[in-house]
Amino acid sequence: MVKVFTPDDQARIAAAIAMAERRTSGEIFCVFARQVSSYRDVSLGWAAASALILPMLLIPLNFDPAWFPGLGDSWEAAHLAAREVTIGKTLSAYAVVQAAIFASVLLITCIPAVQRLVIPRRVRRARVRRAALQQFLAHGLHTTRNRTGVLIFAALSDRQVEIVADEAIHSKVDAEVWAKAVDALTRSLRVGRAADGFETAIGLTGDVLATHFPPRTDNPDELPNRLVEI
């Protein structure tokens, strides 16, 4: 797996976390994900819906199985009036159209650029949020002594950022307060400067934590100061 961040980038981010945490009793942890979901189920949904609906547009055009080689009127259908044969061929042709549409839409909607257009924003947002919460728990941010862990989570393919704060922070800081950090990192992802974005977001997050959670007399570093790539 090719790393997005160089060793120098990792060192810069670790230093930014350490600097921010010197001003607060809070703990900051960063995770970078290339993709939180394949969204294959969404593609399947679009393909199934298209296969059901689009072939109906052929009905006003007098859909005829003769449009397909080998499914046109045979001597048997024409001269023996084999109604069952004609119906069977029509259904077969319709099924071919449905299968072709299903496969085409499925392949097209699996293209990343197309996915960004067809996946509802609320679905993308929900999956990024779920992935962020999973990482929050997986890295033990909920186990800090005073419940002051903060996760900065960035999803590259979705170009979305989530900041997840533990109970003690969430009870004192409104979600809107994190907007500047989220916007800064989101903009940096769009222009390919993820490391710069993380540094800025960490600094802004540190400012918020320093205001509400100043450092304690004993202020241990409870979580690793690093960026995790998944």
C-alpha positions in Angstrom: 0.0 0.0 0.0 1.5 3.3 -1.1 1.7 5.8 1.7 0.1 9.2 1.1 2.3 10.9 3.7 6.1 11.0 3.7 8.1 10.4 6.8 8.6 14.2 7.0 4.9 14.7 6.8 4.4 12.2 9.6 7.0 14.0 11.7 5.4 17.4 11.1 2.0 16.1 12.1 3.4 14.4 15.3 5.1 17.7 16.2 1.9 19.6 15.7 0.0 17.2 18.0 2.7 17.5 20.7 2.7 21.3 20.5 -1.1 21.5 20.7 -1.3 19.1 23.6 1.2 21.1 25.7 -1.5 23.7 26.0 -4.3 21.4 27.1 -5.2 18.3 29.1 -7.0 17.0 26.0 -5.6 14.3 23.7 -5.6 14.6 19.9 -5.4 11.7 17.5 -5.4 11.7 13.7 -6.6 9.1 11.2 -6.5 9.3 7.4 -8.6 6.9 5.3 -8.4 6.6 1.6 -11.9 5.2 1.3 -14.4 4.4 4.0 -16.7 2.3 1.8 -16.9 0.8 -1.7 -20.5 1.9 -1.9 -21.2 -1.2 -3.9 -24.6 -1.5 -2.4 -25.5 2.0 -3.7 -24.3 1.0 -7.2 -26.4 -2.2 -7.0 -29.4 -0.1 -6.0 -28.9 2.3 -9.0 -28.4 -0.7 -11.3 -31.5 -2.5 -10.1 -33.7 0.6 -10.3 -32.5 1.4 -13.8 -33.1 -2.2 -14.9 -36.6 -2.1 -13.7 -37.6 1.4 -14.9 -35.6 2.1 -18.1 -36.8 -0.8 -20.2 -40.4 0.5 -19.7 -39.5 3.4 -21.9 -39.3 0.9 -24.8 -43.0 0.0 -24.5 -44.3 3.3 -26.2 -41.8 2.6 -29.0 -43.5 -0.7 -29.8 -40.8 -2.9 -28.4 -40.3 -5.9 -30.6 -38.1 -9.0 -30.0 -37.2 -8.8 -33.7 -34.8 -6.0 -32.6 -32.5 -8.8 -31.4 -30.9 -11.2 -33.8 -32.4 -14.7 -33.4 -35.5 -13.5 -31.6 -37.5 -12.4 -34.6 -40.6 -14.0 -36.0 -39.9 -17.6 -37.1 -41.9 -19.7 -39.5 -43.5 -21.3 -36.5 -44.6 -18.0 -35.0 -45.7 -16.6 -38.3 -47.6 -19.5 -39.7 -48.7 -21.5 -36.7 -49.6 -18.5 -34.6 -47.7 -19.9 -31.7 -48.7 -17.3 -29.2 -46.7 -18.9 -26.4 -43.6 -18.8 -28.5 -44.1 -15.1 -29.3 -44.6 -14.2 -25.6 -41.6 -16.2 -24.6 -39.4 -14.4 -27.1 -40.7 -11.1 -26.0 -40.0 -11.8 -22.4 -36.5 -13.1 -23.3 -35.7 -9.9 -25.2 -37.0 -7.8 -22.4 -34.8 -9.8 -19.9 -31.8 -9.2 -22.2 -32.4 -5.4 -22.1 -32.8 -5.5 -18.3 -29.5 -7.4 -17.9 -27.7 -5.1 -20.2 -28.9 -2.0 -18.4 -28.1 -3.5 -15.0 -24.6 -4.4 -15.9 -23.9 -1.1 -17.7 -25.2 1.0 -14.8 -23.4 -1.1 -12.2 -20.1 -0.6 -14.0 -20.6 3.1 -14.6 -21.6 3.9 -11.1 -18.4 2.1 -9.8 -16.3 4.7 -11.4 -15.1 7.1 -8.6 -16.0 10.3 -10.5 -19.5 9.0 -11.2 -19.9 7.7 -7.6 -19.4 11.2 -6.3 -22.4 12.3 -8.4 -24.8 9.5 -7.7 -24.2 8.7 -4.0 -26.5 10.8 -1.8 -24.6 13.2 0.4 -26.3 12.0 3.5 -25.2 8.4 2.7 -21.6 9.5 2.2 -21.7 11.6 5.4 -23.2 8.8 7.4 -20.5 6.3 6.4 -17.7 8.7 7.0 -19.2 9.4 10.4 -19.5 5.7 11.2 -15.9 5.0 10.1 -14.7 7.9 12.3 -16.6 6.5 15.4 -15.1 3.0 14.7 -11.6 4.5 14.7 -12.3 6.5 17.8 -13.1 3.3 19.7 -10.4 1.2 18.0 -7.6 3.5 19.1 -8.9 3.9 22.6 -9.8 7.6 22.6 -12.7 6.8 24.9 -10.3 5.5 27.6 -8.5 8.7 28.5 -8.5 9.5 32.2 -10.9 12.5 31.9 -12.6 11.6 28.7 -10.9 14.3 26.8 -9.9 12.5 23.6 -10.5 14.1 20.1 -10.2 12.3 16.8 -9.5 14.2 13.6 -10.6 11.9 10.8 -10.2 12.6 7.1 -11.6 10.5 4.2 -9.7 11.1 1.0 -12.1 9.7 -1.6 -15.1 11.2 0.1 -13.3 14.5 0.7 -14.9 14.7 4.1 -13.6 15.4 7.6 -15.1 14.4 10.9 -14.0 15.5 14.4 -15.2 13.3 17.1 -14.9 14.5 20.7 -15.3 12.4 23.8 -17.9 12.9 26.5 -16.3 15.6 28.6 -15.4 17.8 25.6 -18.8 17.2 23.8 -20.6 18.4 26.9 -18.8 21.8 26.9 -18.0 22.4 23.2 -20.7 22.8 20.6 -20.1 20.9 17.3 -20.1 24.1 15.3 -16.9 25.1 17.1 -15.0 22.6 15.1 -16.1 24.0 11.8 -12.9 26.0 11.1 -10.7 22.9 11.6 -13.0 20.8 9.4 -13.1 23.4 6.7 -9.3 23.8 6.7 -8.6 20.1 6.4 -11.3 19.6 3.8 -9.9 22.4 1.6 -6.4 20.9 1.8 -7.6 17.5 0.8 -9.2 18.9 -2.3 -5.9 20.5 -3.4 -3.7 17.5 -2.5 -2.1 19.1 0.6 -3.3 16.8 3.3 -0.3 17.2 5.6 -0.7 21.0 5.6 -4.4 20.5 6.3 -3.8 18.2 9.3 -1.3 20.7 10.8 -3.8 23.5 10.5 -6.7 21.4 11.9 -4.6 20.2 14.8 -3.6 23.8 15.7 -7.2 25.0 15.6 -8.4 22.0 17.6 -5.6 22.7 20.1 -6.9 26.3 20.4 -10.4 25.0 21.3 -9.1 22.5 23.8 -6.8 25.0 25.4 -9.7 27.4 26.0 -11.9 24.8 27.7 -9.4 22.2 29.0 -6.1 23.9 30.2 -3.3 21.5 31.1 -3.3 19.9 34.5 -0.4 19.8 37.0 0.2 16.2 36.0 -0.5 16.2 32.2 0.6 12.8 30.9 0.5 12.0 27.2 -2.0 9.2 27.1 -2.2 8.6 23.3 0.5 8.3 20.6 1.2 11.6 18.8 0.9 10.3 15.3 -1.2 10.0 12.2 -2.6 6.6 11.3 -3.2 5.8 7.6 -5.9 3.1 6.8 
